[in-house]
Amino acid sequence: MTDGNVLERSYMDLIIVESPSKAKTISRYLKGKYQVDASGGHIRDLPQKQLGVATDKNYEPRYVTSPGKEAIIKRLTEEARRADKVYLATDPDREGEAISWHLQTVLGLPEGGKNRIEFNEISPKAVEKALGNPRTIDYNLVDAQQARRVLDRLVGYKLSPLLNDKIGNGLSAGRVQSVALRLVVEREREIAAFKPEEYWTITAMLQDGEKKYSPFKAALEKHKGKKFKVSSKEQADAVLAALAAGGYSVAGVRRSVTKSHAPAPFTTSTLQQDASNKLGMTAPETMLMAQHLYEGIDVEGLGHIAFVTYIRTDSTRVSSDAQAAARQFIETNYGKEYLPEKPNFYASKKGAQDAHEAIRPIDLSRTPDSVRKLLDKKHFNVYKLIYERFIASQMAEALYDSMQVEIANGDYMLKASGKALKFAGYTVIYADSKQEDEDGGKGMLPPVEEGNALLSLGEKGEQKFTKPPVRYTDASLVKAMEDKGIGRPSTYATIISVLGKRKYVEKEGKYMKPTEVAYRITDMLVKYFPDVMDVGFTAGMETKLDAIEEGGKDWHAVIADFYPPFEKQLRFAKTDGDEVTDVLCNKCGSPMVRKTGKYGTYLACSNYPACSNIVSEGKTEVSETPCPKCGAMMVVKTGRYGKFLACPNYPACKSTLPYGEKEDAGQLAGRCPVCGKPTKKLRTKTGKTYYGCSGYPACDFKSWDEPTGEKCPQCGGALVKTARGTVRCSNRDCSYRIKAPKAPPAPEA
């Protein structure tokens, strides 16, 4: 009650998530009982243009408001102040926990308050259950995220300037990104160094003696009881002659029923691999579609709906409720014979965090067929993949009638095998790419028995060569990173995206090929930072981050173990090859040091950073062009776009000109409409042509098109001639134009 005996207004509880799409989905499910708003991801982070890590104060990070988040913070602060209760419902992982912690800190929420809720799926049941079980912030998760963020900042912030100084501008390095790039580069070098070896396959087309059944193919396998490899044409001819001269008989028959167990439901990496193999989608593209399916999509007639569970996971575990629902669905739609006696369980990979369920559909009644017209093609394809893989994971094994036949011919033994589907099991809904290839080419063999004589329809030798390793695809690089323990589910797609955006790799079809700069980056980093670039070291760091999450490991100690040796390597990398000279700095008198940069050698003051004097080394090439500002003869310099002319009186005079043939004062072309002097045809540093007055600097007229020397009769602007010969006014607001005369017709033959 207030002093005026007026009831104080009661406000709804507030739920804060990261994504506006996620907020929309949850708001729809809660039917207006709660206010739901989004932070748009992190509201605080390390500063963009500063290190932001106190390496001399226990590696404490300095957080600042994320750019553009001021208005969001102000809005959320007002909403939190008015709300009776604030719930932080960010994603259920380290990054989500850190976002909640930042929100708690910035919004001034109680540090020990139970305001953190999490759910693996965005469904009414899951959200209501989470609201009934709030908890405090898990600082082990926060510390694991802080450790990763600080590690990545230290590596990226320190290595990237080194690359830019030694190799070229616009380059970046990353703790995991650079190791992934090393995998791609080393694979390409394996391919280049590969020397193909010749070998021959020997096959015979055979048929039963009574010709009741279709012919079948058998391949040479052994000679005198030992594995035999034919490596030359001479050998192949000898074997073919011996087989043709001999007779074939069945030496042994083995019949069996083989089983193929259903695959586990998707983890992040297996989803990316399957989407690449089956749908031709990149890892970043797959994760974008999956993220939309997780957060919710506007569906006509139904509103905002979430389709799948959390999509960043390395676990194959599913809830008992989801498992029971899947078994009921299978029995109803496929029959009891497709249901295994006991539910299928799958072991997660060694080292998996197992924090969340595998990726699965939220509601099995939303079958792919029922939502086909509600989703666009890419969202539908990813949903169908997730749905069918999950259903298949709880189905019975597929059974095959298999048959293997050994066929003798003198000292040689051939082998034939066949396979036919006996019971479809899980393959009625799902088959992986490898299985589709296997099942597509093998039928059942004829019912031959041991001792049967076989007729030969001919032998064939085929020359082949061993093949080099295959370049990485999105799918195989994700699998390699997962198998080697590099990165985590949430980072795979980002790493692949960065490699492409930075032009470190280019795609040839679906395969990754490293660019020239990728080799230089990899070689330099491997030379100076062997630990950072070591696959085992990087995987070990992931294990240490997991130990922080599990508790009992101080994150500062992990950084303290890493950084001092890394900093020592960094200092050496910066100065390796430096040579102290007898030249004295013309600013402070200290000895100059000869260094090597991306443009060659130069001299730098040894008193850096107190003195940052840098001078070019070697003979300076003096041009025949006077400086347009001070008259000194300009000198030739080399920059990122090649050679250019610069005033020798720099920094007092900072004039530059493009470097051209002979004197780069420019070829005379056109006439200045301001002063009447001829204009010069010049080039910018990027090579683009423009026209400038030869009277510069007294007249600074410039034009992209050749000036005629005349002025526009309508507005007084300069008239210019375009490449097509049309004369027009240079004033874009003026319509004056004289079309180029048409060329005379060609004389008749």
Helices and strands as residue ranges (DSSP letters): E 14-17, H 20-30, E 35-38, E 44-45, E 53-54, E 60-61, E 64-65, H 70-82, E 86-88, H 94-106, H 124-131, H 139-166, H 177-193, E 198-208, E 216-223, E 226-227, H 233-245, E 248-260, H 268-274, I 275-279, H 283-295, E 297-299, E 303-305, H 320-334, G 336-338, H 368-371, H 377-393, E 398-409, E 412-423, G 425-428, H 433-441, E 453-465, H 474-484, H 492-501, E 505-508, E 511-514, H 516-528, H 535-550, H 555-575, E 579-584, E 591-597, E 600-605, E 614-616, E 622-626, E 633-639, E 642-646, E 656-658, E 667-671, E 678-683, E 689-693, E 702-703, E 706-711, E 718-721, E 727-729, E 737-738
